[in-house]
Amino acid sequence: MIDLFSSDLRPMQYWDIQVEDKLTQWESGIVEGFSTGFPALDAYMRLIDTEFTLVAARPSMGKTSLAMQIAENVARRIASEKTNETVAVFSAEMSGTELYIRMTSALAGVNAHKLRNGKGTKDEFASFKDAKNRLRTLPIWIDDGNRPTTNSMLAQIERLNETNRVKLMVFDFLELGGESAQKEDIRISTIAQNLKALAKTLGIPVIALSQLNRDVDKRANKIPELSDLRYSGMLEQIADKVAFIMRPEYYLERNMTVADIPTEDERGVAYVLIAKNRNGPVGLTKLAFVKDRSMFANLERKRHDLNDY
């Protein structure tokens, strides 16, 4: 007798069982996927197993900081549940040391640039050391090798899974993947397809970072569009979710025109546009951005009740 459940070609009965398990969780009030740690983002992009999320922005918008904060938030949940699980980060752009310094600075509320120049106060150095010691226990593994291939990432995660099951993977950033091809568009497409395949094979959410082309800087309206993605047609098609980051403050500091931005958003605010969501809504949300700490936070604004006046 042929075992219908031993291959990827499976009958409807198999998929019915998978959906039934999800339905049971939903009815019990269990929300699917991991939280990003930002309620405003969770409304659009919770981290769902097998989904490939592309986070894209122009340089210095904070995409690495946001991805690492999400990784840290997931790791904190894992730690609180005391499970033998972890988060895997592959950084082809920044060193692991630099990522750790960024995370520590954000957690400590200290400007790392001051510390680098030996200008930090005694209290700031103490806060940084305390934050560093708190981060060291988080279940996060970082690979900062140059131009890793998706095959090497898969192999490392499979080895890590033998002792610490990976629940989320982050790759910074897509264009620096080590795949080779005669044409750049084919190379980028191959990396994206392989990252999606990796998410499905491992049954985990995968976040990859990408840089937008320069066209968005030339427009008065600086909110990115899907066409601003490099090789946009392929990346848009492959990704399950596409999120863009834009900080008006970045452009205003450089005396560049930023159209249709409320005055209250000109400083300390980041726009996150969910431009594609295969299984949910699209839309724009806002986060706070603390520039000195390269840190995102939930945006809270005091509301005035007119009856008080």
N, C-alpha and C positions, 0 to 999 in steps of 0.2 A: 504494500500500500504506500502511496506517495504521501509524504509528510508535508502538508500544505503550509505549515507554520515554520518551516526550516529555511525559507528564502524570503527575499524582499517582496515577492509576488504573493499576496495574501488575500484570502476571501473576505467578503463583507462581515462575516461573523467575527473575524479577528478585530476589525476596526470598530465594530459595535462594542466589543469589550473595552477597547481603549476609551471610547466616548462615554460609556457607562461609568467608568472609573472617574472621569472628569466631572460628569454630572453629579455623582455622589458627593464629590468635594464641593462643588458649587452649592448644592442644596444644604450642605453643612456650614456654609458661610466661609469656606476656605477660599481666599482670593488666589487666583492662579499666578504663578511666577513670583519672582523676587521684587521687592520694592527698590527703587533707585535711591530711596532716602529723601526724596523731594516730592511731597504730595502733589505739587503743581505738575510735575513731570509724570507721576504715576497715572494721572488721568489719561495719558496718551501712550506711555511707553514703559509699562512694567516689563521686567526681564523674563521672557517666556522661553522655556526650553525649545531648542531646535531653531530659534529665530536669529537672524543675522541683522544687526542694527548698525547702520552707518551714521557716524557723527562727523559732520563736515563744517569747516569754517575757514576763513582767512587766517593767516598767522597772527598770533598774539590775542586771539579771541577767548582762549581758555579751554580749548577742547581737551587737552591733556589733563588739566586740572579737574574738569568735570568728570572725565572718565575715571580718574584715580579716586575721586571722592565717591563715585558710585561703587567702585571696587571696594573701597574701605567700608562703605555702608553695608554691602553684602557680607563682607568678612566679619563685621561686628555682629550681624545677625547669626552667622555660623558659630561664632565664638559663644554667643549667649545661649545657643541651643546645645553647645558642647558636643557637636558632631565631628566626626573625623573627616571633614571636608575642607576645601580651600578655594582660593581664587588664583588663576594663573594670568600673569601679565607679561606680554612680550613687547619690549620697547626697542624698536630699531632706531629711534631718534635720540632719546635721552638715556643717560646712564642710570643704572639702578640707584646709585648714590644720589644723583640729582633728584630723582623721583622721591626718594626717602626724605631728602631735605625739604622738598616742596610740601609733602604730606605733613612733616613735622612742623614746619612754619605755620601752615594753616591751622593745625590742631592747637599749637601754642599761642596763636595770635601774635606772632612776632614776625617782623620783616627780616627775612633771611639775608637780604642785601646788606643790612646794617651789621649783622653778625659777621658776614664775610669780610667786611672792612674793619672789623675790630671795634666797632662803634656801639655795640649793644651794651645795655646796662646790665648790672649784676642780676637784677630780677628777670630781664629778658633771656639771659643765658640760662638761668635756672629754669624758667618756663620751657625753654627749648629742650633742655635735658630731660625734664619730666615728661614732655610729650613724646620724645624719642623713646623713652623706656616703655611708655604705654603702647606705642605702635609696634614694638618689636615682638609682641605676643600675638599680633593679629595673623590669621591664617591666609597669608598672601605670599605667593612665590613669584619672583621677577626674573625674567631672562632679558638681558640687555645686549645680546649678541648682534652683530651687524648683519643686516639683510637675511633674516631667517626665512626659510621656505615654509609653506603651509605643511608640507610633509614632515619637516623637522619639528614643527610645533605639535602636530598630531602625535608624533612618536614620543615627544617629551611628556605630553599630557597623559598618554596611555601608560607610561612608566610611573608617573606620579599617581595615577589612579590606583595603582597597586597598594599604595599606603594611605594616600589622602585624595579622596575623590574630588575632582574639580567640578565646581558648580557654576563658574562663570569664567569666560576668557575675554581678555582685552588685548587688542593689537594696535600699537601706536608706531608708525601709521601705515596705511595700506600701500601707498606708493613706494615704500621702502622694502616691500616683500622681495624675497630672493629668487622668485621665479624668473625664468629667462624666455624670451621670445624675440623674433626679428622685429616686430612692431610693438610700440609701446601700448597701443590700445588693446592689443591681444594679451599682452602681459598683465595689464591691469584687470581685464576681464577674467583672466585665468585665476588671478589671486582672489578676486571677489567670489567667483564660482566655488573655488576650493574652500574658502572660509564658510560659505553657506553649507557646503557638503560636510565640513568639519562639525558645524553646529548640529546637523542632522545625525551624523555618525555617533557623536558623543552624547547627544541628547541634552545639550546645554545651550544657554544663550551666549552669543558671541557679539562683542562690540568691536568695531574697527573704526579708526579715525582716518580722516582724509582731508586734504587741502583743496579749497575751491580755487577756480581760476580767477584771473584778475578782473574780469568783466564787472563783478559786483562793485568794485571800488570806483568804477567810472560812472556809476549811476547815482542820481540824487537819492533815490530810495535804496538804502543799503541792505534791505531784507533779502537774503539769498533766495534763489529759485532753483528748481531741479536742473534747469539748463546751465546753472553755474558749476555743476559738478564736472570734473574732468572726465571726458568720455561718458557724459551723462546718461546716454541711452542705455548702456550696458549696466552701469551701477544702479540706476533707478530700477531697472528690471529685476536685478538679482536680489537686492536688499529687501528685507521684510519691512523695515522701518528706516526712514531717512530723517535725521534731525540736524537742523542748522543752528549755529550760535552766532549772534551779532550783538556787539556792545557799542551803543551810540557814543559812549565816552571815548572810545579808541579813536574814532574819526574826528570828533570835535576837538580833541587835544592836538590834532594835526591840521586843524583849520580846514577840514573837508566838509562839504555839504552833506547833511543828513536830513532828508525830507520826512515830513509827517511824524515827527517824534515829539511827544508831550514834554514840556519843560521838566517835569518831575522824573523823567526817564533819562535825562542827559548825563547823570552821574550815578555810578554804583548800581546800574541795572543791566542785566543781560536778557536779550530776547532769545528764546528757544522755539524755533518753528518746527513742528512735526509736519514735514511736507509730504511724507508717504507713510501709510500705516496699513499694511495688507489686511490686518484683522481687527482694525479699530478706527477711531476717529483721527482726523488731522486737525491742526490748529496751532495757534501761537500762545505761548505762556511766558511768564517773566520770572526770573530769579534775581536775587541780589548778588552783586559781585564785589568782593572786597579786594581791591587791586593790590594793596600792600602785602596781602597774604596769598594772592592768586587763589582765591577761595570763593566758591559759590555758597549761597545760603538761601533759605526760604525768604521770600520777599514779604515783609509785613509793613503795612502802612496804616497809620492811625486814621480811623474814620470819624468824621465830625458829624454829630447829630444836630441838625439845624434847630431842633427843639431846645437845645441847650443855650441858644443865644436869644 
